Amino acid sequence: MAVQKKVLEQKTDKELEQYIQPETRFVPQATKCAFEILKARGRIFSQEEIDAIHLLINRPEEKETKKIRPIHENHIKASNFIFISLALGLVNFFLALKYYPNQAIFSALVAFILVGLLAYLIRQGRNLKILLAVLFGLGLFGSIPTLISDLTYFPLNGLLSLGQQILQLLAIIFLFMIPKKFESIKTNEFELWLSAENVEETKKTN
């Protein structure tokens, strides 16, 4: 709570008023902090305003589910790498049908869906770097003989497969580059964290 108040105390009264409006999308904790700061600054509230603010502070839990999930720019970059690798995989798959017409289409389809789902979840800010690293390691271990064979006898397929591996590795590297401080932010605290970051950026530019 102390950290959140420190962030909000740097805002003007007009900015704090946004936290106590009936249509506010800020978390109840932020509304409570803004209310307390405004009172400390001498803002006089009517009983009707106080009752309305208390309703905002104590509003039902289900409204909390719409809060912003922390998404780092590396989440977006990593998901882009995975989506591109998925596209390369699709091209590689259709080219390989010419050489391996009897390969398991259903298994390939399941794999593509799984990779696409992982890319989507990472884009939403999900912390899946460990899972992705494990899956990558297992897949790489099993695909090395095929990769060497393709590079030797089917260069185009081999290069596409190599491209996939590189892109997926880059995705994992970018996910592990996300600061621990960022990963520890809870969903309902993200708006306040963004406010703190904006304050720091303003100080640097002034």
N, C-alpha and C positions, 0 to 999 in steps of 0.2 A: 504493500500500500504506500510506503514512504517513497519508493522509487517512482511510482505512478504520480503521486502528488507533486514531486519535484519536476516532472515533465510538464504537468498541467499548470503549475505555478508560473511558468514562463510564458503562458498565453495571456492575451488581453481579456478584459471582462466580456467584450463582444464575442470573442472566440469561445469563451467558456459557456456563454449563453446557449450555444449550439448543442451543448451536452445535456441541457436540461429541458429542451423543447419536447413536446409530446411526440413528434415524429422522429426523434433522434434514433440513429442506428448504432450509437456507441453502446458499449457494454454497461450494465448497471453499475459496476464498480467505478467506471470512469465518470458516470453521472453523479455518483455519490461524492467523489473527489471534487468535481467541479462545483457542486452545491456547497460543500464545506469551505472551499477556497473563496467563493463569492460571498458567503456569509462573513468570513474572516475579513474581507475587504470592505465590509460595511453595507453590502447589498441587502436591502430590506425586502423580505418576501411576505406576501399575503398568506393567510391560512389556506386559501384555495390553491395558490401556487405550491405551497409546501405539501399539501395532500397529493397534488398531481405528480410532483417530483418523487414522493415516496412510492407512488404506484409504479413509476419508471424503475426505481431502484429495486423494487420487489416484484417486478414483472415475472411471469412464468418462465420456467426453464426452456420450454420449447422454442422461445424466441432467440435463445442463445445459439441455436444450431445454425443460424444464418450468418454468423460472424465470419470474418475473413480468415482463411487458413494461411499461415506463413508460407509464402512462395519466394524462394531466392531465384535470382536470374540464372543460376547454374541448374536449377530444376528445369527451366525452359530449354537451356542449351543441351542438357543431357537428353531430354525427351526428343529434341530435334535430331540428335545423333542417332537415337534408337529408331525413330521413324524412317530416317534415311536408310539405315541398315536394313530395315524391314522391306523397303522398296527394292533395294539391291537383292535381297533374298528372294523376292518374288520374281524378279528378272532371272536370277540364277536358277530358280526352280523350273521355270518354263523352258529355259535353254537346256537344262539337264534332262528334261523329258525326252529329248531327241536321242540321248545316249542311254538313259535308264527309263524306258517307257513303263516298266512295271514297279516303279518306286511307290512307296506308301503315300498316297495323296492325302488320306485322312490324317495321318500322323503329322504331315507337313502343315496341313490346315490348322490343326490344334496348336502347333508350335507358333505359327504366325499370329493366331489369336492371342496366345499367351504373351508374346513379345509386344503386340499392340496394346494389350491391357496394361502391361508394366509401364510402357511409355506414357500412356494416358494418366495413370495414377501418379507417376513421378511429376508430370506436368501440373498436377493438382497439389503438389507440395508434400506428397507422401515420402516418408523416409524409408526407402527400399534399397539403399546402397549395398547393405550386407547381402540381402537376397540376390540382388543383381550380380554382385561379385561372385557369389557361390555358384549361381547358374552359369555365369560366364566361364568360370574355372572348370566346371564339369563338362560343359559343352566344348571348350577348347581342348581338353584332354582327350575327348572322344573323337574330335574332328581333325586332329593333326595328320593322321595317316591319309585321310581323304583329301585334305588340303594339299598335301605334298603330291599326291597322285594327280589331282586336278591341275596343279601348276605345271606338272610334267607333261601330261597328255592332253589336257583341255585348258590351255592357258587363260582363256576368257573367263571360264567358270572359276578357275583358281583365283584369278584377280578379284572377281566379284566377292568370293568367299573371304579373301584376305581383307578386302575393303570393309566387309561386315564386321570382322573381328576388330579391326582398328577403330571403327566408329563406336562399337560397343565398349571397347576399352576406354576411349575418350569420355564416353558418358559416365563410366564408373569413376574415372579420375576427377571429372568436374563435380560429381556428387560428393566425393570425399574432400573436395576443396571448400565445401560450404562450411563456414566457421561454426565451431561448437556453440558459440554464444547465440547464433541465429537458430540452430536446431533446438535449443532449450526453450525458445519462446513458445508459450502456450497460445492456442487459437484465440482465446478471449483477451489476450494481452497484446495482440499484434498491432492493433490500431494505435495503442499508446507507444509501442516501440517505434512505429513509423513516425509518430509525432516527435519523438526524441531524436530520431535520425534527421528529420527535417530541421530541427532546431540546431543540431550540430553543423549541418550543411550551411545554414544561414550564417552561423558564427564564422565559418571558414571563409565565406565569400565577402564578409564585411570587414 
